[in-house]
Amino acid sequence: MAVGLLCAWSTQAKAETWNLQQCLDYALENNITINKNRVAEETGESSLTQYKSQLWPSLTFSTSQNMTYRPLQQTAEARTVDGQVTASANKVVGNGSYNLSMNWTIWDGGVNYKNVEKQKVSNKIAVQTTEASEVSIQEQITQLYVQILFAKEAKKVNERLAGTANTQWERGKEMQQQGQMARADVVQLEAQKAAADYNVVASETQIANYKRQLKRLLQLDMNTEFDVESDVPDDDAAMVVIPSAQEVYAEALATRPEIKGAELTVEQAQLQYDIARRGYFPTISLGASVGDSHNTATTQSYGDQLRNNFAMNAGLNISVPLWDQRRTSTAKEKARYQITTANLDLEDKKKTLSSNIEQFWLNATSNQQKFVSAQTKVKSQAESYELVDEQFRNGLKNVVDVLEARDQMLTAERDKLESKYNTILNVALLKFYKGEVIGL
């Protein structure tokens, strides 16, 4: 039943096939992590606009309209109400005020200008973060894509061996009926057939799991019909020239987004220190306002009140920090720690990059060598197995000989496939780190 369901799923998934480039293009457009990082870029641009606006004056208009009720007032004598001389006995009095004010920080130690520079660096970091997520997704997709291709070829090997195992079992039953083979040997052949069938199912399960992981990166749901193209690279693809690790590392240092982002983080931390030390500097600001008011309790007309009460003022304010409870000193210390941390993080990323590239190079080199020897081994083991199988069918070899030859051929086939695809994958990653477009 499980096999039937798996086969049904596999049949459904073949409705649409994607090549590696289609997978990469779709992921770069639709991956949630990448799109979140792009939103962060846009948010940074909004913050930059805000910091730039803080270099200019602010303008504020305010107005208030108030009503006063004096229920016990009895006389109409002149009095002062809210700064206005009145001669009205109205128990309800209204007044209004209007004010237009401007404030401009002319000099704050250069903090606003430095905030603009810092935000520009932050925006560059956001860009590098997006690019880092893009290259990470491309690497993960390529690895899963190659694993699917490897699993598909391994499945073909298992299917071929399963067919041979079934033929041997059928032949064993015939030989048992003819009295040429013991029941115990036939049972061994049946177990071999069952194991071969199990390997086929295990391969299908592995392929389905790799596809599930790939669909997750592509943000495809379980109802989306999906498969990868089955055109596998030929053996020559594993015999290409492997770039040197030193050459790849030199190129990667200049182009990889995680390195650029770490370098920008150091620059950002240095700007933060520059901003912190400016807390000792004085602040100079210019303020100006225009105001007017009116009151219903006075005998003056509304127009006369607005004309008489109209006023303008301007002033220059200077603020000199004398003791800020050590806020500026603490901010400077924290900024220095940030610089140290940023430099350590940059060094760590360089070491990690170097280690990754060296690992890719070692994997590519060793697997290419394994592939060369595996080709010869597969050929000899296949010929040996065919010979033993033929001798077994003619009654010249026993079951143990067949199973041993089969296991040796199976191991050789898998070693060849594994070394082939490991070489292809690691060479592709080396070229990608060198700055080339990723591909097989």
C-alpha positions as CSV (number, residue, x, y, z in Angstrom):
1,M,0.0,0.0,0.0
2,A,2.8,2.4,0.9
3,V,4.6,1.6,-2.4
4,G,1.4,2.3,-4.3
5,L,0.9,5.7,-2.6
6,L,4.5,6.6,-3.2
7,C,4.3,5.7,-6.9
8,A,1.0,7.7,-7.2
9,W,2.8,10.7,-5.7
10,S,5.7,10.3,-8.0
11,T,3.5,10.1,-11.0
12,Q,1.6,13.3,-10.0
13,A,4.9,15.1,-9.4
14,K,6.0,14.5,-13.0
15,A,3.4,16.9,-14.4
16,E,5.9,19.8,-14.5
17,T,9.7,19.6,-14.5
18,W,12.1,22.5,-13.6
19,N,15.8,22.8,-14.4
20,L,18.3,24.3,-12.0
21,Q,18.1,27.8,-13.4
22,Q,14.3,27.8,-13.2
23,C,14.5,26.8,-9.5
24,L,17.1,29.5,-8.8
25,D,15.1,32.3,-10.6
26,Y,11.8,31.3,-8.9
27,A,13.4,31.2,-5.4
28,L,15.1,34.6,-5.9
29,E,11.7,36.1,-6.8
30,N,9.5,34.3,-4.2
31,N,11.6,33.2,-1.2
32,I,10.1,34.7,1.9
33,T,13.4,35.4,3.6
34,I,14.7,37.3,0.6
35,N,11.6,39.3,0.3
36,K,11.7,40.2,4.0
37,N,15.2,41.5,3.5
38,R,14.1,43.6,0.5
39,V,11.4,45.1,2.7
40,A,14.2,45.9,5.3
41,E,16.0,47.7,2.4
42,E,13.0,49.9,1.7
43,T,12.5,50.6,5.5
44,G,16.1,51.8,5.6
45,E,15.5,54.2,2.7
46,S,12.6,55.7,4.7
47,S,14.8,56.1,7.7
48,L,17.4,57.9,5.6
49,T,14.8,60.3,4.3
50,Q,13.8,61.0,7.9
51,Y,17.4,61.7,9.0
52,K,18.0,64.0,6.1
53,S,14.8,65.9,7.0
54,Q,16.1,66.5,10.5
55,L,18.8,68.8,8.9
56,W,16.0,71.3,8.1
57,P,13.8,73.5,10.3
58,S,10.6,72.1,11.8
59,L,7.4,74.2,11.4
60,T,4.4,73.8,13.7
61,F,1.0,75.4,13.7
62,S,-1.2,75.3,16.8
63,T,-4.5,76.8,17.8
64,S,-6.8,76.6,20.9
65,Q,-10.4,77.6,21.3
66,N,-11.7,77.8,24.9
67,M,-15.0,78.7,26.6
68,T,-15.3,80.0,30.2
69,Y,-18.5,79.9,32.2
70,R,-18.9,82.1,35.3
71,P,-22.5,81.4,36.6
72,L,-22.1,83.6,39.8
73,Q,-20.8,86.7,38.0
74,Q,-23.1,89.7,38.8
75,T,-21.3,93.0,38.1
76,A,-20.1,94.4,34.8
77,E,-17.1,96.1,36.2
78,A,-13.9,96.2,34.2
79,R,-11.7,93.3,35.0
80,T,-8.8,91.3,33.5
81,V,-9.8,88.0,32.1
82,D,-7.1,85.8,30.6
83,G,-4.9,88.8,30.0
84,Q,-7.7,90.9,28.4
85,V,-9.3,93.9,30.0
86,T,-13.1,93.3,29.8
87,A,-16.2,95.3,30.6
88,S,-18.7,92.7,29.8
89,A,-21.0,90.9,32.2
90,N,-21.4,87.9,30.0
91,K,-21.2,84.7,32.0
92,V,-19.9,82.8,29.0
93,V,-16.6,84.0,27.6
94,G,-14.7,82.6,24.6
95,N,-11.1,83.1,23.7
96,G,-8.8,81.7,21.0
97,S,-5.2,81.7,20.2
98,Y,-3.2,80.9,17.0
99,N,0.6,80.2,16.8
100,L,3.0,79.3,14.0
101,S,6.4,78.4,15.3
102,M,9.7,77.3,13.7
103,N,12.6,75.6,15.3
104,W,16.0,74.8,13.7
105,T,18.9,73.1,15.2
106,I,21.8,74.9,13.5
107,W,24.5,72.9,15.2
108,D,24.3,69.8,17.4
109,G,28.0,68.8,17.2
110,G,27.4,67.3,13.7
111,V,25.2,64.5,15.1
112,N,22.5,64.9,12.5
113,Y,25.0,64.8,9.7
114,K,26.7,61.7,11.1
115,N,23.3,60.0,11.5
116,V,22.7,60.5,7.8
117,E,26.1,58.9,7.0
118,K,25.4,56.1,9.5
119,Q,22.0,55.4,7.9
120,K,23.6,55.3,4.4
121,V,26.0,52.6,5.7
122,S,23.0,50.8,7.3
123,N,21.3,50.7,4.0
124,K,24.3,49.3,2.3
125,I,24.4,46.6,5.0
126,A,20.8,45.8,4.3
127,V,21.6,45.4,0.6
128,Q,24.5,43.0,1.5
129,T,22.2,41.1,3.8
130,T,19.7,40.6,1.0
131,E,22.5,39.4,-1.3
132,A,23.8,37.1,1.4
133,S,20.4,35.5,1.6
134,E,20.2,35.2,-2.1
135,V,23.6,33.4,-2.4
136,S,22.7,31.2,0.5
137,I,19.4,30.1,-1.1
138,Q,21.2,29.4,-4.4
139,E,23.8,27.2,-2.6
140,Q,21.1,25.3,-0.8
141,I,19.0,24.8,-3.9
142,T,22.0,23.6,-5.9
143,Q,22.9,21.1,-3.2
144,L,19.4,19.7,-3.1
145,Y,19.1,19.7,-6.9
146,V,22.3,17.6,-7.1
147,Q,21.2,15.3,-4.4
148,I,18.0,14.7,-6.3
149,L,19.9,13.9,-9.4
150,F,22.2,11.5,-7.5
151,A,19.2,9.8,-5.8
152,K,17.6,9.3,-9.2
153,E,20.6,7.7,-10.7
154,A,21.0,5.6,-7.5
155,K,17.4,4.5,-8.0
156,K,18.1,3.4,-11.5
157,V,21.0,1.2,-10.2
158,N,18.7,-0.2,-7.6
159,E,16.0,-0.9,-10.1
160,R,18.5,-2.7,-12.3
161,L,19.8,-4.8,-9.4
162,A,16.2,-5.5,-8.3
163,G,15.5,-6.9,-11.8
164,T,18.5,-9.1,-11.7
165,A,17.7,-10.2,-8.2
166,N,14.2,-11.2,-9.3
167,T,15.6,-13.2,-12.3
168,Q,18.0,-15.0,-9.9
169,W,15.2,-15.9,-7.6
170,E,13.1,-17.2,-10.4
171,R,16.1,-19.2,-11.6
172,G,16.7,-20.5,-8.1
173,K,13.1,-21.8,-7.8
174,E,13.5,-23.6,-11.1
175,M,16.8,-25.2,-9.9
176,Q,15.1,-26.2,-6.6
177,Q,12.4,-27.9,-8.5
178,Q,15.0,-29.7,-10.5
179,G,16.8,-30.7,-7.3
180,Q,19.9,-28.6,-8.1
181,M,19.5,-26.1,-5.2
182,A,18.6,-26.3,-1.6
183,R,15.6,-24.6,-0.2
184,A,17.9,-22.5,2.1
185,D,19.7,-21.1,-0.9
186,V,16.4,-20.1,-2.6
187,V,15.3,-18.4,0.6
188,Q,18.6,-16.4,0.5
189,L,17.8,-15.4,-3.1
190,E,14.3,-14.4,-2.0
191,A,15.8,-12.2,0.8
192,Q,18.1,-10.6,-1.8
193,K,15.1,-9.8,-4.0
194,A,13.2,-8.3,-1.0
195,A,16.3,-6.2,-0.1
196,A,16.6,-5.0,-3.7
197,D,12.9,-4.0,-3.8
198,Y,13.3,-2.3,-0.5
199,N,16.3,-0.3,-1.8
200,V,14.1,0.9,-4.8
201,V,11.4,2.1,-2.4
202,A,14.0,3.7,-0.1
203,S,15.4,5.6,-3.2
204,E,11.9,6.8,-4.0
205,T,11.4,8.0,-0.5
206,Q,14.8,9.8,-0.5
207,I,13.9,11.5,-3.7
208,A,10.5,12.6,-2.4
209,N,12.2,14.0,0.8
210,Y,14.7,16.0,-1.2
211,K,11.9,17.4,-3.4
212,R,10.0,18.4,-0.2
213,Q,13.1,20.3,1.0
214,L,13.5,21.9,-2.3
215,K,9.9,22.9,-2.5
216,R,10.3,24.5,0.9
217,L,13.1,26.7,-0.3
218,L,11.0,27.6,-3.4
219,Q,7.9,28.4,-1.2
220,L,5.8,25.8,-3.0
221,D,3.0,24.0,-1.1
222,M,2.4,20.3,-1.1
223,N,-0.4,20.6,-3.7
224,T,2.0,22.0,-6.3
225,E,3.0,19.5,-9.0
226,F,6.8,19.6,-9.1
227,D,9.8,17.6,-10.3
228,V,13.3,18.4,-11.5
229,E,14.7,17.6,-14.9
230,S,16.2,14.2,-15.1
231,D,18.9,15.2,-17.6
232,V,22.0,14.2,-15.6
233,P,25.5,15.6,-16.2
234,D,27.7,13.2,-18.1
235,D,30.9,11.8,-16.6
236,D,33.0,14.5,-18.3
237,A,31.4,17.0,-15.9
238,A,33.3,15.4,-13.1
239,M,36.7,15.7,-14.9
240,V,36.8,19.5,-15.3
241,V,39.8,21.6,-14.0
242,I,39.3,22.5,-10.3
243,P,40.1,26.1,-9.4
244,S,42.7,26.6,-6.8
245,A,41.5,27.4,-3.3
246,Q,43.8,30.4,-3.0
247,E,42.4,31.9,-6.2
248,V,38.8,31.4,-5.2
249,Y,39.4,32.9,-1.7
250,A,41.1,36.0,-3.2
251,E,38.0,36.6,-5.4
252,A,35.6,35.7,-2.7
253,L,37.1,38.3,-0.3
254,A,36.3,41.0,-2.8
255,T,32.8,39.9,-3.8
256,R,31.1,37.8,-1.2
257,P,28.2,39.8,0.5
258,E,28.8,38.4,4.0
259,I,32.4,39.9,3.8
260,K,31.2,43.2,2.4
261,G,28.4,43.3,5.1
262,A,30.9,42.7,7.9
263,E,33.3,45.4,6.6
264,L,30.4,47.9,6.5
265,T,29.4,46.9,10.0
266,V,32.9,47.9,11.2
267,E,32.4,51.3,9.4
268,Q,29.0,51.7,11.0
269,A,30.5,51.0,14.5
270,Q,33.2,53.6,13.9
271,L,30.5,56.2,12.9
272,Q,28.6,55.3,16.1
273,Y,31.7,56.1,18.1
274,D,32.0,59.4,16.3
275,I,28.4,60.2,17.1
276,A,28.9,59.3,20.8
277,R,31.8,61.6,21.3
278,R,29.9,64.5,20.0
279,G,27.8,64.4,23.1
280,Y,30.4,66.8,24.6
281,F,29.7,69.4,22.0
282,P,27.3,72.4,22.4
283,T,24.0,72.7,20.7
284,I,22.9,75.8,18.9
285,S,19.3,76.2,17.8
286,L,17.2,79.0,16.3
287,G,13.5,79.5,17.2
288,A,10.9,81.9,15.9
289,S,7.1,82.2,16.2
290,V,4.1,84.2,15.0
291,G,1.0,84.4,17.3
292,D,-2.4,86.0,17.7
293,S,-5.4,85.8,19.9
294,H,-8.9,87.1,20.6
295,N,-11.4,87.2,23.5
296,T,-15.2,87.6,23.3
297,A,-15.3,89.4,26.7
298,T,-13.7,92.6,25.4
299,T,-15.5,95.4,23.7
300,Q,-13.0,95.4,20.9
301,S,-14.0,94.0,17.6
302,Y,-12.6,90.7,16.4
303,G,-10.4,92.4,13.8
304,D,-9.0,95.0,16.2
305,Q,-8.1,92.2,18.6
306,L,-6.3,90.2,16.0
307,R,-4.4,93.4,14.9
308,N,-3.5,94.5,18.4
309,N,-2.5,91.0,19.7
310,F,-0.5,90.0,16.7
311,A,3.1,89.3,17.8
312,M,6.3,87.8,16.5
313,N,9.4,86.6,18.3
314,A,12.7,85.0,17.6
315,G,15.5,83.7,19.7
316,L,18.9,81.9,19.6
317,N,19.5,79.1,22.1
318,I,22.9,77.7,23.1
319,S,23.2,74.6,25.2
320,V,26.5,73.5,26.6
321,P,26.7,70.1,28.4
322,L,28.7,70.4,31.6
323,W,27.8,67.2,33.4
324,D,25.5,64.6,31.8
325,Q,25.8,61.9,34.5
326,R,28.4,60.1,32.3
327,R,26.0,59.4,29.5
328,T,28.5,60.5,26.8
329,S,31.4,58.6,28.3
330,T,29.4,55.4,28.6
331,A,28.2,55.8,25.0
332,K,31.8,56.1,23.8
333,E,32.8,53.0,25.7
334,K,30.0,51.0,24.3
335,A,30.8,52.2,20.8
336,R,34.4,51.1,21.2
337,Y,33.2,47.7,22.2
338,Q,31.0,47.6,19.1
339,I,34.0,48.4,17.0
340,T,36.0,45.6,18.6
341,T,33.1,43.1,18.1
342,A,32.6,44.2,14.5
343,N,36.3,43.6,13.7
344,L,36.2,40.2,15.4
345,D,33.0,39.3,13.5
346,L,34.7,40.3,10.2
347,E,37.8,38.2,11.1
348,D,35.5,35.3,11.9
349,K,33.7,35.5,8.6
350,K,37.0,35.6,6.8
351,K,38.1,32.5,8.6
352,T,34.8,30.7,7.9
353,L,35.0,31.7,4.3
354,S,38.5,30.3,4.0
355,S,37.5,27.1,5.7
356,N,34.5,26.6,3.5
357,I,36.5,27.2,0.3
358,E,39.2,24.8,1.5
359,Q,36.6,22.2,2.3
360,F,35.0,22.6,-1.2
361,W,38.4,22.2,-2.8
362,L,39.3,19.2,-0.7
363,N,36.0,17.6,-1.5
364,A,36.3,18.3,-5.2
365,T,39.9,17.1,-5.5
366,S,39.4,13.9,-3.4
367,N,36.1,12.9,-5.1
368,Q,37.5,13.6,-8.6
369,Q,40.4,11.1,-7.8
370,K,37.9,8.6,-6.3
371,F,35.8,9.0,-9.5
372,V,38.7,8.1,-11.7
373,S,39.4,4.9,-9.8
374,A,35.7,4.2,-9.4
375,Q,35.2,4.1,-13.2
376,T,37.6,1.3,-13.6
377,K,36.3,-0.5,-10.5
378,V,32.7,-0.4,-11.7
379,K,33.7,-1.8,-15.0
380,S,35.6,-4.7,-13.5
381,Q,33.0,-5.4,-10.9
382,A,30.2,-5.4,-13.4
383,E,32.0,-7.9,-15.6
384,S,32.7,-10.1,-12.6
385,Y,29.1,-10.0,-11.5
386,E,27.9,-10.9,-15.0
387,L,30.3,-13.8,-15.1
388,V,29.3,-15.0,-11.7
389,D,25.6,-14.6,-12.5
390,E,26.0,-16.6,-15.7
391,Q,27.9,-19.3,-13.9
392,F,25.2,-19.4,-11.2
393,R,22.5,-19.9,-13.8
394,N,24.5,-22.7,-15.2
395,G,24.9,-24.2,-11.7
396,L,28.6,-23.5,-11.4
397,K,28.4,-20.9,-8.6
398,N,26.5,-21.0,-5.3
399,V,24.3,-18.3,-3.8
400,V,27.0,-16.9,-1.6
401,D,29.2,-16.2,-4.6
402,V,26.3,-14.4,-6.3
403,L,25.5,-12.3,-3.3
404,E,29.1,-11.3,-2.7
405,A,29.6,-10.3,-6.3
406,R,26.4,-8.3,-6.3
407,D,27.3,-6.4,-3.1
408,Q,30.7,-5.6,-4.6
409,M,29.2,-4.3,-7.8
410,L,26.6,-2.3,-5.9
411,T,29.2,-0.7,-3.7
412,A,31.3,0.2,-6.8
413,E,28.3,1.7,-8.5
414,R,27.3,3.8,-5.5
415,D,30.9,5.0,-5.0
416,K,31.1,6.1,-8.6
417,L,27.8,8.0,-8.4
418,E,28.7,9.6,-5.0
419,S,32.2,10.7,-6.1
420,K,30.8,12.0,-9.4
421,Y,28.1,14.2,-7.9
422,N,30.3,15.3,-5.0
423,T,32.9,16.5,-7.6
424,I,30.3,18.3,-9.7
425,L,28.7,20.0,-6.7
426,N,31.9,21.2,-5.0
427,V,33.4,22.4,-8.3
428,A,30.2,24.4,-8.9
429,L,30.4,25.9,-5.4
430,L,34.0,26.8,-5.9
431,K,33.2,28.6,-9.2
432,F,30.2,30.3,-7.5
433,Y,32.4,31.6,-4.7
434,K,34.8,32.8,-7.3
435,G,32.1,35.0,-8.7
436,E,30.7,32.9,-11.6
437,V,27.1,32.1,-12.1
438,I,26.2,28.9,-10.3
439,G,25.4,25.9,-12.5
440,L,26.1,22.3,-13.2
